[in-house]
Amino acid sequence: MTWTYSGDPATNARDSIRFLCGDTDTNDQLLNDEEIAWVNNQLTGSDTATTALYNAAYRCCLLIASKFSRLADQ
């Protein structure tokens, strides 16, 4: 699995979604590139489309929240 972020959200959909989710720290990676591409593909039919960035970012935020919710103590 790969994780990339160029620091320029205007360059591609993946970086835009990462920026909107706050997943921009290479030392604290929350979602890999393939997971972001899958979410974007489910919404738009393309891994690289920029037509639903905010919706894709929202869904990625839900995935991140789900990951952290498993770490909570009872």
Steps between C-alpha positions, in 0.01 A plus 500: 500500500624846418462839662582818312430869542660770286400793721297656218132400513438665164710237322271196532192355666693286749693797637180706518322229697801455731512877559128520581532208745818628662690185399813687392761383752727232356587394857135447592338340196126443536388365159708357219476612138303194395231557764454861392486393135234238582280753680534747214422226247186396688370857482612605154589188302863614481796486737615845389177698446469835675121531480420378852800600710307621804275193500803271466682686778194471725486125444874468561456692826237246602746219425766670710254551786404133479865397531547714811172391659635147531777635722265647761482339843167395641 
